[in-house]
Amino acid sequence: MPRPFAPKIATANHLIEGDVIYFTDPGWSRAHGDAAIATTEEAADALLARASQEPHLTVGVYLADVSITDGAPAPTHFREDFRTRGPSNYFHGKQAD
């Protein structure tokens, strides 16, 4: 039996700066809560197609499962939750604040 569909967002890394970014349709944001949410398989395929059209800005575009809390996406997997916190190898940038 196939798994039920989970809402999804498109995420990637910024090509030059390496930051985690989220597709907002149109455009990209560094804020997870700004991400456009796909609630059907067809919408997720379309979202991924649109997000993948900017290879000059992004690297590694993919869909990530989310839950919807108060109308905003929330990570459902520990990897995605971890990615919302920024680089992890040493304190700099977002982690220094």
Secondary structure, DSSP 8 states (H G I E B T S, - for coil): -------EEEEEEETTT--EEEE-SSSEES-GGG---B-SHHHHHHHHHHHTT-TTTEEEEEEEEEEEETTEEEE-SHHHHHHTT---SSS-GGGG-
